[in-house]
Amino acid sequence: MTHLIQLHEFDGGIHPPENKRQSNSRPIRKASLPSELVLPLHQHIGAPANPVVAVGDTVLKGQVIAEPEGFVSAPLHAPTSGKISAIEARQVPHASGLSETCIVIEPDGEDTWIEHQGLCDALGLDHCDDIPVDKLLERIRDCGIAGMGGAGFPTAVKLHTGKHKIDTLILNGAECEPYITADDMLMREHASEVIRGAQILLQILGAERCLIGVEDNKPEAIAALDDALVQHNEEHHIDVVTIPTKYPSGGEKQLIQILTGKEVPSGGIPASLGIVCQNVGTAAAIADAVDFGRPLISRITTVTGDAVRDKGNWEVLLGTPVSHLLSLSGYRPAKRERVVMGGPMMGFALPTTELPVVKTTNCLLAPTEKELPTNNPAMACIRCGLCAEACPADLLPQQLYWFSKAQEFDKAEQHNLFDCIECGACSYVCPSEIPLVQYYRFSKGAIREERAAAEKAEQARIRYEARIDRQEREKAEKEAKRKARAEAAAKAQSVKKEAPAAKAVPAAEPAANADLEKLQKQLAAAQAAVAKTKEKLEAAREDPEKADKIPAFESALAKTQDKIKTLAKDIAAAKKAAKSAPAAAGPDKGDPNSPERLQKKWETAAARLETARKRLADAEVDGADTVDALRAGVEKQEARVAEAKSAYEASLNSDASLKTAVSNNAGTDNTSAETVAAKPDAEQLQKKLLAQKDRVEKAKERLEMARAEGLDSVEALEKALNKQLDKLAAFEAQASTTGEV
C-alpha cells in the first residue's frame, strides 16, 4: 500500500467460523476433461444467449456457440473442442431448481483452440495504452465476461457508466464467506493478471485511483499483490488495502463503505457515487481477454467440506458436471448426502450432482451432518432483535419476515425489501432458527411476478386503446367520404337538370360511361380492401400471437396497392377516351341468347366463383364469423356457373342445327339463301363487326384483370379471347369481300 487509506465501519455483521485452511494449503490444480460439458444459455443477469450452432456441429475451443440477446446479455463459448450432441432443456444450478435450455458438448479430447490473439496485435498497435475504450469494451463483451464474485452481471454493461464520472475503481478481494478460497488462491498465483486487469479497467473508466480490498486473513495474497504492483510499476497508482475480517465485508455496498466511507443510496448504484466495483476474478479474466484473446471458458472453484477427502481449488472448464469435480476431489457421500453450491451463508443445496459448473460457481461445499447440521423446524419469533443488530443493510428483518409471511408484499417493499443482500446474517443469529432469507427471496420473486403481470396488462391496455382510436378515426374518415360523395352526386344532379336539352349526352357515351363506372367501382372496392388489410396488418403487429400472419398481410397489401395504381391509369385513359369519342350510335349488343353472350355470362360467373372461393379461404384462415355465409355463397355461385355453362353448350348445339338447316334449304330456296347467307346486308354486317370488336376488347380486359389478380381462370379466359379473335377475323374477312372494310 502506498497511500494512507482511512477505513470505515458498517453496521451489523457477524464472525462465523472461517474454515478456510482446509482448502488453501495446496496450489490450484487443473481439472480433467469430463465425458460431456453442459452449458446453460443463462449464466448471467439479463437475457439468455441465443444459440448459433446446431446438433451435430463440430466446434473448437473458444468458439462462440451462443450470441448475446439484447444489451444486458453475454455470449457463450465452447470450453473445449468437440461435437454438439444436444441443445435441450436441462436442470441448471439455481435455487429454484428449474430447467433451462443448455448446449451439450461431447469433447473430442484434442482441446484444439480457435485462432485468437491479443487486442493490441489485432489492431496493429505498438502500445496497449493506445487501444480505444470502445474496442476494449467490445473485446470484453465478445469474450463473454460476467461478474465472477456475485450474481454474474455482464461486465461490459457495468462498465457503461453513462453520464456518471468515475473517480474510484474498487477490486473486491475480500472473499468473506466461510470455506471459500477461490479468490484467495487466484490472488496468490495470478496476482499479475489481477493487476493487469486493474490497469485495463482504469483505462476504460478514466478513474483516478484503484483500491484492492483484501481481508487481513489472507496475508499471502496481499504479499503477492504488492509484488505484482512493483512488477507492473503500479505501486504508486494502485493500493492494496487490508481490511478487518468480518462477514459480509465482501458485499459490494459494504466494501465501498469500508474503503470510502460512502453509502450507496437505496435503489441506487455505485456509479452514482463515482465508484465502480469489480471482483478480482473478473479483473484477471479481463486481462486474459484483452492481452491474449481468451474468452471466459473456465474458472477457479473451491471444493471443500468434511465429505471430501482431497480438499482444494480447481481450475475447471465451464459446463463440467459437479459429480466429475467431486469425484476428482475424493467425494464420499454420507447417508444424508448434501452438496451446496456457494458458501454456507449464501449458497444453496443442489438437487443433484449432475448439474454443471457455471460462471458464478466459486465453491462446492460437501459437508457432513456433523459439520453442517440440517436446519431444525423453525420456532416462533421471540422478538429478540438480534437479526436487526446483525443486518449490514440497516433493515428491519423481523418486520420483513412478518410482511413476507403474511404476503403483504407492498408493506415489505415499503420497508426496503430489495435492499436486502441476502447475506444470511439474520438467519445465522436467529435463536428460533427461522429461515428469514428464504422468506425474503420468496417475497422478491412474488413482487417481480406482479410487476411483470402489471406491465403486460398495461401494454395490452395501450394496444386496446390504440385500436379503438384507430377504428373511430377510420369510421370518421369513411363518414366524411360518404358525405362528400353524396354532396358531389347532388351537385351533379342539379347541374344535369339545369343543362339545356340541346346538350344531351351523345349515343356513344353510355357505353364509355358504363366502362368508366365499372372501373370506378373496382377502384372503390380495391381501396376498401386496402383499408381492411391495413387494419388486419396493424392488429397483427400489435398481437404477438398473430406475428406469423404479418408477411401474408404485407404481400396482400402491396398487391392491392399495385392494382389501385393500374385502375387509376385505366380510369384516366377511359375519361380521355370518353371526351374524344364521336357522337355516334352505340354498337348493337346483339342477341342476349347468342353463344357469345352466353359464353360471356359463363366466364363472368366463373370469375366471381374464384373470387368467392378466395374470400372463403381468407375467412377460414382468419377464423372470421362469416365463414358459413361465405360458404353458402360459394355453393350458390357454383350453381350459377353450372347453369351458365349448360346454357352456353345448348346455344352451341342450337347454332349448329340452324347452320345445317340453312345449308339443306339452299337448293330449294336459292334466292332466299343467297339473300340471308351469301349476301348479308352491308349495314347489318357492319353492326356485327363493331359488336364483335367490342366483345374482343372486353375479353382482353377480363383477361388482364385475371392476370393482375392471379386468378385460376386465366387459361379459360385466354381460350375465350382466341375464339372471339377468330370470329372477329371471320367478320373482317366477310366484310372485305363485300367491300365494307
C-alpha positions in Angstrom: 0.0 0.0 0.0 1.5 3.4 -1.0 -1.2 5.7 0.4 -2.7 6.1 3.8 -6.3 4.9 3.4 -8.7 5.6 6.2 -11.0 2.7 6.8 -14.6 2.9 7.9 -17.1 0.6 9.6 -20.5 -0.6 8.5 -23.3 -1.5 10.9 -24.1 -5.1 11.8 -22.1 -8.1 10.6 -21.1 -11.4 12.2 -18.0 -13.5 12.7 -18.8 -17.1 11.7 -16.0 -19.8 11.7 -13.8 -19.2 8.7 -12.9 -22.8 7.8 -10.6 -21.7 5.0 -7.4 -23.5 5.9 -8.9 -26.8 4.7 -8.7 -25.7 1.0 -5.9 -23.0 0.7 -3.0 -25.2 1.8 -2.2 -26.5 -1.7 -1.8 -25.0 -5.2 -4.6 -24.7 -7.8 -5.0 -27.9 -9.8 -6.4 -28.3 -13.3 -9.4 -30.5 -13.6 -9.5 -33.2 -16.3 -12.0 -33.2 -19.2 -15.4 -34.8 -18.4 -17.3 -37.0 -20.8 -19.7 -34.1 -21.6 -20.0 -30.4 -20.9 -23.4 -28.9 -20.2 -23.6 -25.1 -20.9 -26.7 -23.2 -19.8 -27.5 -20.3 -22.0 -28.4 -18.2 -19.0 -25.3 -17.8 -16.8 -25.6 -14.1 -16.1 -28.1 -11.5 -15.1 -30.2 -10.3 -18.2 -31.4 -12.1 -21.3 -30.1 -15.6 -22.1 -27.8 -16.0 -25.0 -29.1 -17.2 -28.4 -27.6 -20.5 -29.8 -25.7 -20.1 -33.2 -24.8 -23.8 -33.5 -26.9 -26.9 -34.3 -26.8 -30.5 -33.1 -24.0 -32.4 -34.9 -21.8 -29.3 -35.5 -18.1 -29.5 -34.7 -16.7 -26.7 -32.6 -13.3 -25.5 -31.5 -12.2 -24.3 -28.1 -13.1 -20.7 -27.6 -15.6 -20.7 -30.5 -18.8 -18.7 -30.0 -21.7 -21.1 -29.6 -24.4 -18.6 -28.4 -24.6 -14.9 -29.1 -26.0 -12.2 -26.7 -29.7 -11.4 -27.0 -30.0 -7.7 -26.3 -27.8 -5.2 -24.5 -27.9 -6.8 -21.0 -26.6 -10.2 -22.1 -23.3 -12.1 -22.7 -22.2 -14.6 -25.3 -21.2 -18.2 -24.6 -18.1 -20.0 -25.9 -17.1 -23.7 -26.3 -14.7 -24.6 -23.3 -13.1 -27.3 -25.5 -13.2 -28.8 -29.0 -15.8 -31.4 -29.8 -19.2 -32.0 -31.2 -22.6 -30.5 -30.2 -24.6 -33.5 -29.0 -27.7 -31.8 -27.8 -29.5 -28.5 -27.4 -32.2 -29.2 -24.9 -33.8 -28.2 -21.6 -31.8 -29.5 -18.6 -31.8 -28.7 -14.9 -29.5 -25.8 -14.0 -27.7 -24.8 -10.8 -30.2 -22.3 -9.3 -32.1 -22.1 -6.0 -35.4 -22.6 -8.0 -34.3 -26.0 -9.3 -35.9 -25.2 -12.7 -34.7 -26.3 -16.1 -33.4 -24.1 -18.9 -32.0 -24.5 -22.4 -28.5 -25.9 -22.5 -25.9 -26.7 -25.2 -24.3 -30.1 -24.6 -20.7 -30.7 -26.0 -19.1 -34.0 -26.3 -15.3 -33.3 -26.1 -13.0 -34.9 -28.7 -10.0 -34.9 -26.4 -7.9 -32.7 -28.7 -8.7 -29.4 -26.9 -8.0 -27.6 -30.2 -8.1 -23.8 -29.9 -9.8 -21.4 -32.4 -7.4 -18.7 -33.7 -7.1 -15.9 -31.2 -4.7 -13.1 -30.4 -4.4 -10.1 -28.1 -6.3 -6.9 -28.9 -3.1 -4.8 -29.3 -1.8 -7.2 -32.0 -5.2 -7.4 -33.7 -5.4 -3.6 -34.0 -1.7 -3.4 -35.1 -0.8 -1.0 -32.2 2.6 -0.7 -30.5 1.3 0.1 -27.0 -1.7 -1.3 -25.3 -2.4 2.1 -23.8 -3.3 3.3 -27.3 -6.3 0.9 -27.5 -9.6 2.9 -27.8 -12.0 2.4 -25.0 -14.8 1.2 -27.3 -12.6 -1.5 -28.6 -11.8 -2.6 -25.1 -15.4 -2.8 -24.2 -16.2 -4.7 -27.4 -13.5 -7.3 -26.6 -14.8 -7.7 -23.0 -18.3 -8.2 -24.3 -17.3 -10.6 -27.1 -15.4 -12.7 -24.6 -18.5 -13.3 -22.5 -17.1 -11.9 -19.3 -19.5 -11.6 -16.4 -19.1 -10.9 -12.7 -17.4 -13.9 -11.1 -18.0 -13.0 -7.5 -21.7 -12.2 -7.3 -24.8 -12.6 -9.4 -22.9 -12.5 -12.7 -23.8 -9.1 -14.1 -22.3 -8.7 -17.7 -19.1 -6.8 -17.1 -19.2 -4.7 -20.4 -22.7 -3.4 -19.4 -21.5 -2.5 -15.9 -18.6 -0.5 -17.4 -21.0 1.6 -19.5 -21.4 4.2 -16.7 -23.2 6.7 -18.9 -23.3 10.3 -17.6 -21.6 9.3 -14.3 -17.9 10.3 -13.9 -15.9 7.6 -12.2 -13.0 8.6 -9.9 -12.5 5.3 -8.0 -12.2 1.7 -9.1 -12.5 -1.0 -6.3 -11.4 -4.6 -6.8 -13.2 -6.9 -4.4 -10.8 -9.5 -2.9 -12.4 -9.7 0.5 -13.9 -13.2 0.0 -15.6 -13.0 3.4 -17.8 -16.2 3.0 -16.6 -19.1 5.1 -15.0 -22.1 3.4 -14.4 -20.3 0.0 -10.8 -19.7 -1.0 -11.1 -19.4 -4.8 -10.2 -15.6 -4.9 -7.5 -16.1 -2.3 -5.7 -18.7 -4.4 -6.2 -16.6 -7.5 -4.6 -13.6 -5.9 -1.7 -15.8 -4.7 -0.9 -17.5 -8.0 -2.2 -15.0 -10.6 -1.6 -11.6 -8.9 0.0 -10.3 -12.1 -3.2 -10.9 -14.1 -5.3 -9.2 -11.4 -3.1 -6.0 -11.5 -3.1 -6.1 -15.4 -6.9 -6.3 -15.3 -6.9 -3.3 -12.9 -4.8 -1.3 -15.4 -7.3 -2.1 -18.2 -10.3 -1.1 -16.1 -8.6 2.2 -15.1 -8.0 2.9 -18.8 -11.7 2.2 -19.6 -13.2 4.2 -16.7 -10.7 7.0 -16.6 -10.6 6.7 -12.8 -8.0 8.5 -10.7 -7.3 5.6 -8.3 -7.8 1.9 -7.7 -8.3 0.2 -4.3 -8.0 -3.5 -3.9 -9.7 -4.6 -0.7 -8.5 -7.8 0.9 -9.3 -9.2 4.3 -6.5 -9.5 6.8 -6.8 -13.3 7.0 -5.1 -13.5 3.5 -1.5 -12.4 4.1 -0.1 -14.5 1.3 -2.5 -12.9 -1.3 -1.7 -9.4 0.0 2.1 -10.0 -0.4 1.6 -11.4 -3.9 -0.4 -8.4 -5.0 2.2 -6.0 -3.6 4.9 -7.8 -5.6 2.8 -7.6 -8.7 2.3 -3.9 -8.2 6.1 -3.4 -8.3 6.4 -5.7 -11.3 3.9 -3.5 -13.2 5.3 -0.2 -11.8 1.9 0.5 -10.3 2.9 0.7 -6.7 2.2 4.5 -6.7 -1.2 4.2 -8.6 -3.0 1.1 -7.2 -3.4 0.4 -3.5 -3.8 -2.9 -1.9 -5.9 -2.2 1.2 -6.0 -4.6 4.2 -9.5 -4.6 5.8 -10.6 -6.4 9.0 -12.2 -9.8 8.7 -15.9 -9.5 9.2 -18.9 -11.0 7.4 -20.2 -9.7 5.0 -17.4 -7.2 4.2 -17.2 -8.7 0.7 -20.7 -7.3 -0.1 -20.3 -4.6 -2.8 -22.1 -1.8 -0.8 -20.3 -2.9 2.5 -16.8 -2.9 0.9 -17.5 0.6 -0.7 -18.5 1.9 2.8 -15.4 0.4 4.4 -12.9 1.8 1.8 -14.5 5.2 1.1 -17.0 5.9 3.9 -19.7 6.5 1.3 -23.1 4.7 1.4 -24.8 3.7 -1.8 -28.4 5.1 -1.6 -31.4 2.8 -1.5 -32.2 1.8 -5.1 -29.1 3.5 -6.4 -25.9 2.2 -7.9 -22.2 2.8 -7.0 -21.7 4.7 -10.3 -23.8 7.5 -8.8 -21.1 8.0 -6.2 -18.3 7.9 -8.9 -17.4 4.3 -8.0 -17.2 1.0 -9.9 -16.6 -2.3 -8.1 -15.4 -5.5 -9.8 -14.3 -8.8 -8.5 -10.6 -9.8 -8.7 -11.5 -12.9 -10.7 -13.3 -10.7 -13.2 -10.2 -8.4 -13.5 -8.0 -11.5 -14.2 -10.5 -12.7 -16.9 -10.4 -9.2 -18.5 -6.6 -9.4 -18.7 -6.7 -12.7 -20.4 -9.4 -11.5 -22.9 -7.6 -8.2 -23.8 -3.9 -9.5 -23.9 -4.4 -13.0 -25.3 -7.9 -13.1 -26.8 -9.1 -15.9 -24.4 -12.8 -15.9 -23.6 -14.2 -16.8 -20.3 -14.4 -20.6 -20.5 -13.0 -21.7 -17.1 -12.8 -20.5 -13.6 -11.3 -21.4 -10.2 -13.7 -23.3 -7.9 -13.2 -24.4 -4.3 -14.1 -28.0 -3.4 -14.3 -28.4 0.4 -16.2 -29.9 3.3 -15.6 -33.0 5.5 -17.3 -35.3 3.0 -14.4 -34.5 0.6 -11.1 -36.3 1.1 -8.9 -34.1 -1.2 -9.9 -30.5 -0.5 -8.5 -27.7 -2.6 -9.1 -25.4 -5.6 -9.5 -26.5 -9.2 -9.3 -24.6 -12.5 -12.4 -26.2 -14.1 -14.0 -25.8 -17.5 -17.4 -24.3 -17.5 -20.1 -26.9 -18.1 -18.2 -29.6 -16.1 -20.7 -31.7 -14.1 -20.4 -31.2 -10.4 -20.2 -35.0 -9.9 -17.0 -35.1 -12.1 -15.3 -32.4 -9.9 -16.4 -34.1 -6.7 -15.0 -37.4 -8.0 -11.6 -35.8 -8.6 -11.7 -34.5 -5.0 -12.4 -37.8 -3.4 -16.1 -37.2 -2.5 -17.5 -39.7 0.0 -21.3 -39.2 0.2 -22.8 -39.9 3.6 -26.3 -41.2 4.3 -27.7 -37.7 4.3 -25.9 -36.5 1.1 -25.9 -32.8 0.6 -23.8 -30.6 -1.7 -24.0 -26.8 -1.5 -23.1 -24.5 -4.4 -21.5 -21.4 -2.8 -20.8 -21.0 0.9 -22.8 -21.9 3.9 -24.2 -18.4 4.3 -25.4 -17.5 0.7 -25.2 -20.9 -1.1 -28.0 -23.3 -1.9 -28.3 -27.1 -1.8 -28.2 -28.8 -5.2 -30.9 -31.3 -6.0 -28.4 -33.5 -7.9 -24.7 -33.6 -8.5 -25.2 -33.8 -12.3 -25.6 -30.1 -12.6 -22.9 -28.1 -14.4 -20.3 -25.6 -13.1 -21.2 -22.1 -14.4 -19.5 -18.7 -14.5 -20.6 -17.9 -10.9 -19.7 -21.2 -9.3 -17.0 -20.2 -6.8 -17.4 -23.1 -4.4 -18.8 -26.6 -3.9 -19.3 -27.4 -0.3 -19.9 -31.1 0.7 -20.3 -31.1 4.5 -21.2 -33.9 6.8 -24.2 -33.8 9.0 -22.0 -33.1 12.0 -20.1 -30.3 10.3 -23.2 -28.5 9.0 -26.4 -29.9 10.7 -29.7 -29.8 8.9 -31.9 -26.9 9.9 -34.3 -27.7 12.8 -38.0 -26.8 12.4 -38.5 -23.1 12.8 -39.9 -21.9 16.1 -41.9 -18.8 17.0 -40.2 -15.4 16.8 -39.3 -14.2 20.3 -38.7 -10.6 19.1 -35.1 -10.6 20.5 -33.9 -8.1 17.9 -30.6 -9.9 17.2 -31.5 -10.0 13.5 -31.7 -6.2 13.3 -28.4 -5.9 15.1 -26.7 -8.2 12.6 -28.2 -6.8 9.4 -25.4 -5.0 7.4 -28.0 -3.1 5.4 -29.7 -1.5 8.4 -33.1 -3.1 7.7 -35.7 -4.5 10.0 -35.6 -8.2 9.3 -38.3 -9.0 11.8 -40.8 -6.7 10.1 -39.8 -8.0 6.7 -40.4 -11.5 8.0 -43.9 -10.7 9.2 -44.9 -9.0 5.9 -43.4 -11.8 3.8 -45.1 -14.5 5.8 -48.5 -12.6 5.5 -47.8 -11.9 1.8 -48.2 -8.2 2.4 -45.7 -7.5 -0.3 -46.4 -3.8 -0.7 -45.5 -3.2 3.0 -42.4 -5.3 2.6 -41.4 -3.2 -0.4 -42.0 -0.1 1.6 -39.6 -1.4 4.2 -36.8 -1.6 1.5 -37.0 -5.3 0.9 -34.9 -5.0 -2.2 -32.0 -3.5 -0.2 -31.6 -6.9 1.4 -28.4 -8.5 0.0 -29.5 -12.0 1.3 -26.2 -12.4 3.2 -27.9 -14.7 5.8 -26.6 -12.9 8.8 -30.1 -12.6 10.3 -30.8 -16.3 9.9 -27.4 -17.1 11.4 -28.1 -15.3 14.7 -31.8 -16.1 15.0 -32.3 -18.2 18.1 -35.6 -19.5 16.7 -33.8 -20.8 13.6 -36.3 -19.1 11.3 -35.1 -19.2 7.6 -35.5 -15.5 7.2 -33.6 -15.2 3.9 -35.9 -17.8 2.3 -39.0 -15.6 3.2 -37.2 -12.6 1.6 -36.4 -14.4 -1.6 -40.0 -15.6 -1.9 -41.3 -12.0 -1.5 -38.9 -10.7 -4.0 -39.9 -13.3 -6.6 -43.6 -12.6 -6.0 -43.2 -8.9 -6.4 -41.2 -9.3 -9.6 -44.0 -11.5 -11.0 -46.6 -8.9 -10.0 -44.6 -6.2 -11.7 -44.3 -8.3 -14.9 -48.0 -9.0 -14.9 -48.9 -5.3 -14.4 -46.5 -4.3 -17.2 -48.1 -6.9 -19.5 -51.6 -5.6 -18.6 -50.5 -2.0 -19.3 -49.2 -2.9 -22.7 -52.4 -4.7 -23.5 -54.4 -1.6 -22.4 -52.3 0.7 -24.6 -52.8 -1.6 -27.6 -56.6 -1.8 -27.0 -56.9 2.0 -26.7 -54.9 2.5 -29.8 -57.1 0.0 -31.7 -60.3 1.8 -30.5 -58.8 5.2 -31.6 -57.9 3.8 -35.0 -61.3 2.3 -35.6 -63.0 5.6 -34.6 -60.7 7.5 -36.9 -61.4 5.2 -39.8 -65.1 5.4 -39.1 -65.0 9.2 -39.2 -63.0 9.2 -42.4 -65.5 6.8 -44.1 -68.4 9.0 -43.0 -66.6 12.1 -44.3 -66.0 10.4 -47.7 -69.7 9.2 -47.8 -70.9 12.8 -47.2 -68.5 14.1 -49.8 -69.8 11.6 -52.4 -73.4 12.5 -51.5 -72.8 16.2 -51.9 -71.0 15.6 -55.2 -73.9 13.4 -56.5 -76.4 16.1 -55.5 -74.4 18.8 -57.2 -74.1 16.7 -60.4 -77.8 16.0 -60.4 -78.7 19.7 -60.1 -76.3 20.6 -62.9 -77.9 17.9 -65.1 -81.4 19.3 -64.5 -80.2 22.8 -65.4 -78.4 21.7 -68.6 -80.3 22.6 -71.9 -81.8 19.8 -73.9 -79.6 20.5 -76.9 -76.6 19.3 -74.9 -77.8 15.8 -74.5 -75.3 13.0 -74.0 -74.3 11.5 -77.3 -75.3 7.9 -78.1 -71.7 6.8 -77.9 -71.3 8.0 -74.3 -73.4 5.5 -72.4 -71.1 2.6 -73.2 -68.0 4.7 -72.3 -69.7 5.9 -69.1 -70.6 2.3 -68.2 -66.9 1.2 -68.6 -65.8 4.2 -66.5 -68.3 3.5 -63.8 -67.2 -0.2 -63.7 -63.6 0.9 -63.3 -64.5 3.3 -60.5 -66.4 0.6 -58.7 -63.4 -1.7 -59.0 -61.2 1.2 -57.6 -63.5 1.7 -54.7 -63.5 -2.0 -53.9 -59.7 -2.1 -54.0 -59.4 0.9 -51.7 -61.8 -0.7 -49.3 -59.7 -3.9 -49.4 -56.5 -1.8 -48.7 -58.1 -0.2 -45.6 -59.3 -3.6 -44.3 -55.9 -5.2 -45.0 -54.1 -2.3 -43.2 -56.4 -2.9 -40.2 -55.6 -6.6 -40.1 -51.8 -5.9 -40.5 -51.8 -3.3 -37.7 -53.7 -5.7 -35.4 -51.2 -8.5 -36.2 -48.3 -6.2 -35.4 -49.8 -5.4 -32.0 -50.7 -9.0 -31.2 -47.6 -11.3 -30.8 -49.8 -14.4 -31.4 -50.6 -13.2 -34.9 -47.0 -12.3 -35.9 -46.7 -15.2 -38.3 -49.5 -13.6 -40.5 -47.7 -10.3 -41.0 -45.8 -11.4 -44.2 -49.1 -12.6 -45.8 -50.9 -9.3 -45.0 -48.0 -7.2 -46.2 -47.9 -9.2 -49.5 -51.7 -8.8 -50.0 -51.5 -5.0 -49.2 -48.7 -4.5 -51.8 -50.6 -6.5 -54.4 -53.8 -4.5 -53.9 -51.9 -1.2 -54.0 -50.4 -2.1 -57.3 -54.0 -2.9 -58.6 -55.1 0.5 -57.5 -52.4 2.2 -59.5 -53.4 0.2 -62.6 -57.0 1.0 -62.1 -56.2 4.7 -61.7 -54.4 4.7 -65.0 -57.3 2.8 -66.7 -59.8 5.4 -65.3 -57.7 8.3 -66.7 -57.5 6.6 -70.1 -61.3 5.9 -70.0 -62.0 9.5 -69.2 -59.8 10.7 -72.0 -61.4 8.3 -74.5 -64.9 9.4 -73.4 -64.0 13.0 -74.1 -62.6 12.3 -77.6 -65.3 9.7 -78.6 -67.5 10.8 -81.5 -71.3 11.2 -81.1 -72.4 8.1 -82.8 -74.9 5.4 -82.1 -73.7 2.7 -79.8 -72.9 -0.7 -81.1 -75.5 -3.4 -81.2 -75.3 -5.6 -78.1 -76.5 -8.5 -80.2 -78.8 -11.3 -79.3 -78.7 -12.0 -75.5 -79.2 -15.7 -76.2 -76.3 -15.9 -78.7 -73.4 -18.2 -77.9 -71.1 -15.2 -77.5 -73.3 -13.6 -74.8 -73.9 -16.8 -73.0 -70.2 -17.6 -73.0 -69.5 -14.2 -71.5 -72.1 -14.9 -68.8 -70.4 -18.2 -68.1 -66.9 -16.7 -67.8 -68.2 -13.9 -65.6 -69.9 -16.4 -63.3 -66.7 -18.5 -63.1 -64.6 -15.4 -62.2 -67.0 -14.5 -59.5 -66.8 -18.1 -58.2 -63.0 -17.8 -57.9 -63.3 -14.6 -56.0 -65.9 -16.1 -53.6 -63.6 -19.1 -53.0 -60.7 -16.8 -52.3 -62.7 -14.8 -49.8 -63.8 -18.0 -48.1 -60.3 -19.3 -47.8 -59.1 -15.9 -46.2 -62.1 -16.0 -43.8 -61.2 -19.6 -42.7 -57.5 -18.6 -42.1 -58.6 -15.6 -40.0 -61.3 -17.6 -38.2 -63.9 -15.0 -39.1 -67.6 -15.3 -38.2 -68.7 -15.0 -41.8 -67.3 -18.4 -42.9 -70.7 -20.1 -43.0 -72.3 -17.3 -45.0 -69.4 -17.2 -47.5 -69.5 -21.0 -47.9 -73.3 -20.7 -48.8 -72.4 -18.0 -51.3 -69.8 -20.2 -52.9 -72.4 -23.0 -53.3 -74.9 -20.6 -54.9 -72.3 -19.3 -57.3 -71.2 -22.9 -58.3 -74.9 -23.5 -59.2 -74.9 -20.3 -61.3 -71.7 -21.3 -63.1 -73.2 -24.8 -63.9 -76.4 -23.1 -65.2 -74.5 -20.6 -67.4 -72.3 -23.4 -68.8 -75.3 -25.5 -69.7 -77.0 -22.6 -71.5 -73.8 -21.9 -73.4 -73.5 -25.5 -74.6 -77.2 -25.6 -75.5 -76.7 -22.5 -77.7 -73.8 -24.1 -79.4 -75.9 -27.1 -80.4 -78.8 -24.8 -81.5 -76.4 -22.7 -83.6 -75.0 -25.9 -85.3 -78.6 -27.1 -86.1 -79.5 -23.8 -87.6 -76.5 -23.8 -89.9 -77.3 -27.3 -91.0 -80.9 -26.3 -91.8 -79.8 -23.3 -93.8 -77.4 -25.4 -95.9 -80.2 -28.0 -96.6 -82.6 -25.4 -97.8 -80.1 -23.8 -100.1 -81.3 -25.9 -103.2 -85.0 -25.3 -102.7 -84.9 -21.6 -101.9 -81.8 -20.4 -103.7 -82.8 -16.8 -103.8 -83.7 -16.6 -100.1 -80.5 -18.3 -99.0 -78.3 -16.1 -101.1 -80.0 -13.1 -99.6 -79.6 -14.3 -96.0 -76.2 -16.1 -96.0 -74.2 -15.3 -99.1 -75.0 -11.6 -99.4 -75.7 -10.1 -95.9 -76.9 -6.7 -95.7 -73.9 -4.3 -95.5 -75.3 -2.3 -92.7 -76.2 -5.4 -90.6 -72.7 -6.8 -91.2 -71.1 -3.5 -90.1 -73.0 -3.6 -86.8 -72.0 -7.2 -86.2 -68.4 -6.3 -86.9 -68.5 -3.4 -84.4 -70.2 -5.6 -81.8 -67.5 -8.3 -82.2 -64.8 -5.8 -81.8 -66.4 -4.7 -78.5 -66.5 -8.3 -77.3 -62.8 -8.7 -78.1 -61.9 -5.6 -76.1 -64.0 -6.8 -73.1 -62.4 -10.2 -73.3 -59.0 -8.6 -73.3 -60.0 -6.5 -70.3 -61.2 -9.5 -68.3 -58.0 -11.5 -69.2 -55.8 -8.6 -68.0 -57.7 -8.3 -64.7 -57.5 -12.0 -64.1 -53.7 -12.0 -64.7 -53.2 -9.0 -62.4 -55.2 -10.7 -59.6 -53.6 -14.1 -60.2 -56.9 -15.9 -60.7 -57.1 -19.5 -61.8 -59.4 -18.6 -64.7 -56.6 -17.1 -66.8 -56.3 -20.1 -69.1 -60.1 -20.3 -69.7 -60.2 -16.5 -70.5 -57.3 -16.9 -72.9 -59.2 -19.6 -74.8 -62.3 -17.4 -74.9 -60.3 -14.4 -76.2 -58.8 -16.6 -79.0 -62.4 -17.7 -80.0 -63.5 -14.0 -80.1 -60.5 -13.1 -82.2 -61.3 -15.9 -84.7 -64.8 -14.7 -85.0 -63.6 -11.1 -85.5 -61.3 -12.3 -88.2 -64.1 -14.1 -89.9 -66.3 -11.0 -89.8 -63.5 -8.8 -91.2 -62.9 -11.3 -94.0 -66.6 -11.4 -94.8 -66.7 -7.6 -94.8 -63.7 -7.3 -97.0 -65.4 -9.5 -99.7 -68.4 -7.0 -99.7 -66.1 -4.0 -99.8 -67.2 -2.6 -96.4 -63.7 -2.6 -94.8 
